[in-house]
Amino acid sequence: MPEEVLIKKYGNRRLYDTEKNSYIVIDQVSELIKAGRQVRVIDAKTKEDVTAFILTQILLDEAKKKNFLLPIPLLHLIIRYGDTVLGEFFDKHLQQIIRNYLDYKTTMDDQFQKWLSMGTQFSGPAKEVFDPFKQFFDLFAESKKAGEKEKKS
């Protein structure tokens, strides 16, 4: 399965998935992206790349559902400086900031899971250090066990 899915946008606003050879709706494009796929959308008539337009439309649809996308002061800044300072910031820095955040979050989640799996298996000096946190760890360990039981049933 190729990483990038080519989608053709027709004048009647229909989207055609060239991988599956079928028409799709914008929600399906969103699902492709959420599944980790890259999409490229081209206008079928002009061959112009309209990916940014379609992705922006997906974001706006999500914002309508939740009635919130970005903080209002940030939206004002984007409109005021969008073509200059913020455009450069988004192009050069924001993508890397989000990737770094996701990497950090994954690392912290993994570390927290390790701590939870340790639970009350401490002895000696380590036990004395972690005793005040025993109830805290036990809460998460019980929650984790309950979640595992739900997955099995």
C-alpha positions in Angstrom: 0.0 0.0 0.0 1.7 3.3 -1.1 2.1 6.0 1.5 0.4 8.7 -0.6 -3.1 8.5 -1.9 -3.8 10.5 -5.0 -7.3 12.0 -5.0 -8.8 13.8 -8.0 -11.2 16.7 -7.3 -13.8 17.2 -10.0 -15.7 20.4 -10.7 -18.9 19.1 -9.2 -17.0 18.9 -5.8 -16.7 15.1 -6.1 -13.5 13.4 -4.9 -12.2 10.4 -6.6 -9.8 8.0 -4.9 -7.4 6.7 -7.6 -6.2 3.9 -5.3 -9.6 2.3 -4.8 -11.1 3.6 -8.1 -14.1 5.0 -6.4 -15.7 8.3 -5.3 -15.3 9.2 -1.7 -16.5 12.0 0.6 -14.4 14.4 2.5 -15.0 12.5 5.8 -13.3 9.5 4.1 -10.3 11.7 3.2 -10.1 12.6 6.9 -10.2 9.0 7.9 -7.3 8.2 5.5 -5.2 10.8 7.1 -6.2 9.7 10.6 -5.1 6.2 9.6 -1.6 7.6 8.8 -1.9 8.0 5.1 -0.7 11.1 3.2 -3.1 12.4 0.6 -2.5 14.6 -2.4 -5.5 16.2 -4.1 -5.4 17.5 -7.6 -8.0 19.3 -9.6 -9.0 16.8 -12.4 -9.3 19.6 -15.0 -6.5 22.0 -14.3 -4.1 19.5 -12.6 -3.6 22.1 -9.9 -2.6 20.8 -6.4 -5.6 21.6 -4.2 -4.5 19.6 -1.2 -4.1 22.5 1.2 -7.7 23.7 0.3 -9.2 20.2 1.0 -7.2 19.8 4.3 -8.3 23.2 5.4 -11.9 22.3 4.6 -11.5 19.2 6.8 -10.2 21.3 9.6 -13.1 23.8 9.3 -15.6 20.9 9.2 -14.1 19.5 12.5 -14.2 23.0 14.0 -17.9 23.3 13.1 -18.6 20.0 14.9 -16.7 21.1 18.0 -17.4 24.8 17.7 -13.7 25.4 18.4 -10.5 25.0 16.4 -7.9 27.5 17.6 -8.0 30.2 20.2 -9.5 33.5 18.9 -6.4 35.6 19.6 -4.4 33.2 17.5 -6.9 33.3 14.7 -6.6 37.1 14.7 -2.8 36.9 14.4 -3.1 34.4 11.6 -5.4 36.7 9.7 -3.3 39.8 10.5 0.1 38.4 9.7 -0.7 35.2 7.8 1.1 36.1 4.6 4.3 37.1 6.4 5.6 36.2 9.8 3.1 33.5 10.7 3.4 31.8 7.2 7.1 31.4 7.8 6.6 30.2 11.3 4.0 27.6 10.2 6.2 26.4 7.3 9.5 26.2 9.3 8.6 25.5 12.9 5.1 24.5 13.8 5.3 21.0 12.1 8.5 20.3 14.0 7.1 21.5 17.3 4.1 19.2 16.9 6.3 16.2 16.0 8.5 16.9 19.0 5.5 17.1 21.3 4.1 13.8 20.0 7.5 12.1 20.4 7.8 13.5 24.0 4.2 12.4 24.8 4.9 8.9 23.5 8.1 8.7 25.6 6.3 9.9 28.7 3.4 7.5 28.2 5.9 4.6 27.8 7.8 5.7 31.0 4.6 6.0 33.0 3.5 2.5 31.9 6.8 1.2 33.1 6.3 2.8 36.4 2.8 1.4 36.7 4.1 -2.1 35.8 6.6 -1.8 38.6 3.7 -1.2 41.0 4.5 -2.4 44.5 7.3 -4.7 43.5 9.8 -2.6 45.4 11.9 -3.7 48.4 14.5 -2.2 50.6 15.2 1.6 50.3 13.2 1.9 47.1 10.1 0.6 48.9 10.4 3.4 51.5 10.6 6.0 48.7 7.6 4.7 46.8 5.4 3.8 49.8 3.7 7.3 49.8 2.8 6.7 46.1 1.5 3.2 46.6 -2.2 4.2 46.5 -1.6 6.3 43.4 0.1 3.4 41.6 -2.6 1.0 42.7 -5.4 3.2 41.3 -3.8 3.1 37.8 -2.9 -0.5 38.1 -6.5 -1.4 38.8 -7.7 0.8 36.0 -5.3 -0.9 33.6 -6.4 -4.4 34.7 -10.1 -3.4 34.2 -9.3 -2.1 30.7 -7.5 -5.3 29.8 -10.5 -7.4 31.0 -12.9 -5.3 28.9 -10.7 -5.9 25.8 -10.8 -9.6 26.3 -14.6 -9.8 26.6 
